Amino acid sequence: MRVSHLFGTTLREAPGDAEVASHQLLVRAGYVRQLAAGIFSYLPLGQRALLKIARILREELDAIGGQEVSLPVVHPAELWQATGRWYEIDDTMARFQDRRGRDMVLAMTHEEVVAQIASTEVQSYRQLPILVYQIQTKFRDELRSRGGLIRVREFLMKDSYSLDRDHEGLQRQYDAHYKAYLEIGHRAGLTLLPVLSDVGMMGGKVAHEFMYVTAIGEDSLVRCSACDYSANLEVARFDRGDAPDEAPKPIERVHTPASKTIAELSSFLGVEPARTGKIVFFMGTFPDPSKERLVVAIVRGDMDANPIQVQRHAGALALRPARDEEIEEVGAVPGFASPIGIDRSGAVVVVDELVAMSPNLILGANEPDYHLLNTSCGRDYEADVVGEIATAFEGASCPECGETLQLIRGVEVGNIFQLGTKYSEALAAYYTDEDGEEKPIVLGSYGIGLGRLLACVAEEHRDERGLALPVSVAPFEVSLVSLAKSGETAAAAEDLYERLRAGGIQVLFDDRDASPGVKLNDADLQGMPLRLLVSERSLKAGGAELKRRTESEARLIPLEDVVDAVRAEIAALEAELASGVA
């Protein structure tokens, strides 16, 4: 490819709305251009990088038995209605009507379609297991796009789906994807951290996310300092310790003026926050959409409620913060609230298990400027649900080994889900076993965003001059820069370009009539792993200058040896990537 004809130019400055380095550099280097919020075009350099990522994905999925398919991007609403997700997913899912007035969905994932096809294509246990995958454009109408390719609305995704006869088979395919995802990250030059995660809209019981750990990440993660325990903060567990070993005391009403917060209450009464209970109010949307209900979450005063866990334990489809008037409607008083004496017909009370085991906590009296001492769950009020709903925090104890938990941030590159039979039962995807009995196919779902993976690679492999991409992802293996001032030098560069191409080397040839500074700066910005420089000086010295993008020193290679030398460097880069050095 000649730079003089390359569709897409480099930019000296990044767009003003580019927040993170990967976004800035991918735009400046001419890889992508933004069309609208969260919608990007991939120019030739970006498309070549995506194709290289796609090749890695295909090779790893094929290695674990994948069969590539191509599924429709537009779905009839009946499929999503059958599984219930039509009603459960908010406006993130793009819905529309065709010209006949039929409700349709713009695909954000394909569990329903795979289950529907399986209902006609799979009859016998002898056909299982099956693994299918595709690489296809998806659309999710995200409320707020950010970070360039990190959170977008339209995106290219590898989504794969496993079909098994039982959960043992699902576990094998799940484990195979787990290992494949780590290898995909490795081959792309990234170390991915698998973390336990919430199943979210997908359903099922088990899920992992594969995270690129970075300060720009929008996900909060918990990682043990000693063992392998790691989880998204949304589902992270921690060792809560033991509840106080004391007998319940008589409840006592006390005057606590201007003590609406835990900090104010603790200071006024001279007690530790751990001796108090914290009430957090949400309004929950439940499967019966006719009415929202108040969700009352109670955690110990030195902890915070985890909305994801509160939602899960309450059985709600979604939560939002409750307004004061909604809290007051059940007889609770904001700032001085408790579940004691409220109208329980309009509320669901979810209590953290540590609160349920802790006697003599201080809660509000549902009266301005008053609290109740020595409240105990089970004696003074009943929980509708008891569970682990407190949020893990920096310095908490690991639930596996007891050592210290750390909070870090990361970007989700991929995810894997054990779906079970939710979709197959809803869409009649059954197989017949050895005894002639019909059973639902057990499904798994696995996704990786190609654009997000590229963004993470760009975030990891860069410096102050631009991108410095690994050879596995870079659009070209070598940038050939001609600094010709004479016909002889130009001819030597042209000859070298043709010989590199004939030798099967991916080369980007800067043949423009531009200054040396512009050409060298652009080569650094675009981030190919190797650079070849042909100039009057290099020819006079006996050849061309070859250097790695990540190194400052070049070495002189005789012209007749350049192709072999470049091949050797590419092989060395690939070996270093395989060994984890790059």
Stockholm file with secondary structure:
# STOCKHOLM 1.0

chainA/1-582         MRVSHLFGTTLREAPGDAEVASHQLLVRAGYVRQLAAGIFSYLPLGQRALLKIARILREELDAIGGQEVSLPVVHPAELWQATGRWYEIDDTMARFQDRRGRDMVLAMTHEEVVAQIASTEVQSYRQLPILVYQIQTKFRDELRSRGGLIRVREFLMKDSYSLDRDHEGLQRQYDAHYKAYLEIGHRAGLTLLPVLSDVGMMGGKVAHEFMYVTAIGEDSLVRCSACDYSANLEVARFDRGDAPDEAPKPIERVHTPASKTIAELSSFLGVEPARTGKIVFFMGTFPDPSKERLVVAIVRGDMDANPIQVQRHAGALALRPARDEEIEEVGAVPGFASPIGIDRSGAVVVVDELVAMSPNLILGANEPDYHLLNTSCGRDYEADVVGEIATAFEGASCPECGETLQLIRGVEVGNIFQLGTKYSEALAAYYTDEDGEEKPIVLGSYGIGLGRLLACVAEEHRDERGLALPVSVAPFEVSLVSLAKSGETAAAAEDLYERLRAGGIQVLFDDRDASPGVKLNDADLQGMPLRLLVSERSLKAGGAELKRRTESEARLIPLEDVVDAVRAEIAALEAELASGVA
#=GR chainA/1-582 SS CBGGGCSSCCCSSCCTTCCSHHHHHHHHTTSEEEEETTEEEECHHHHHHHHHHHHHHHHHHHHTTCEECCCCSEEEHHHHHHHTHHHHSCTTSEEEECTTCCEEEECSCCHHHHHHHHHHHCCBGGGCCEEEEEEEEEECCCSSCBTTTTBCSEEEEEEEEEEESSHHHHHHHHHHHHHHHHHHHHHTTCCEEEEECCCGGGCSSEEEEEEEECTTCSEEEEEESSSSCEEETTTCCCBCCCCCCCCCCCCEEEECTTCCSHHHHHHHHTCCGGGBEEEEEEEEECSSTTCCEEEEEEEETTSCBCHHHHHHHHTCSEEEECCHHHHHTTTCCTTSCCSTTSCGGGEEEEEEHHHHHCCSEEEECSSTTEEEEEECBTTTBCCSEEECCBCCCTTCBCTTTCCBEEEEEEEEEEEEEEEETHHHHHTTCEEECTTSCEEECEEEEEEEEHHHHHHHHHHHSEETTEECCCTTTSSCSEEEEEECSSHHHHHHHHHHHHHHHHTTCCEEEECCSCCHHHHHHHHHHHTCSEEEEEEHHHHHHTEEEEEETTCSCCEEEEGGGHHHHHHHHHHHHHHHHHHTCC
#=GC SS_cons         CBGGGCSSCCCSSCCTTCCSHHHHHHHHTTSEEEEETTEEEECHHHHHHHHHHHHHHHHHHHHTTCEECCCCSEEEHHHHHHHTHHHHSCTTSEEEECTTCCEEEECSCCHHHHHHHHHHHCCBGGGCCEEEEEEEEEECCCSSCBTTTTBCSEEEEEEEEEEESSHHHHHHHHHHHHHHHHHHHHHTTCCEEEEECCCGGGCSSEEEEEEEECTTCSEEEEEESSSSCEEETTTCCCBCCCCCCCCCCCCEEEECTTCCSHHHHHHHHTCCGGGBEEEEEEEEECSSTTCCEEEEEEEETTSCBCHHHHHHHHTCSEEEECCHHHHHTTTCCTTSCCSTTSCGGGEEEEEEHHHHHCCSEEEECSSTTEEEEEECBTTTBCCSEEECCBCCCTTCBCTTTCCBEEEEEEEEEEEEEEEETHHHHHTTCEEECTTSCEEECEEEEEEEEHHHHHHHHHHHSEETTEECCCTTTSSCSEEEEEECSSHHHHHHHHHHHHHHHHTTCCEEEECCSCCHHHHHHHHHHHTCSEEEEEEHHHHHHTEEEEEETTCSCCEEEEGGGHHHHHHHHHHHHHHHHHHTCC
//
